[in-house]
């Protein structure tokens, strides 16, 4: 699937066009490819849907601990790199899955 087809597939699934373009270009860059494997479209949809959901619910840091009686919450803020955007953190978490499609870059 070429770049344009991949972007259109994500947009048809309900992803915003800007986010679809960014994801596809990031995948092509990271994987050193000129085509997008179809399986990565679904991975992108999952990532972008989760990102949108987190933004809608204003989730900034992962919840690390909850105590029910006397209501105690603990956020994993120390576990999160504050220099990265939520998209970059999620994209980095996908890298082990993306490595399956990665090609060696020719010099």
ABEGO torsion letter per residue (X at the ends): XBAAAAAAAAAAAGBBAAAAAAAAAAAAAAAGBABBBAAAAAAAAAAAAAAAAAAAAGBABBBABBBABGGBBBBAAAABBAABBAAAAAAAAAAAAAAAABBBBBX
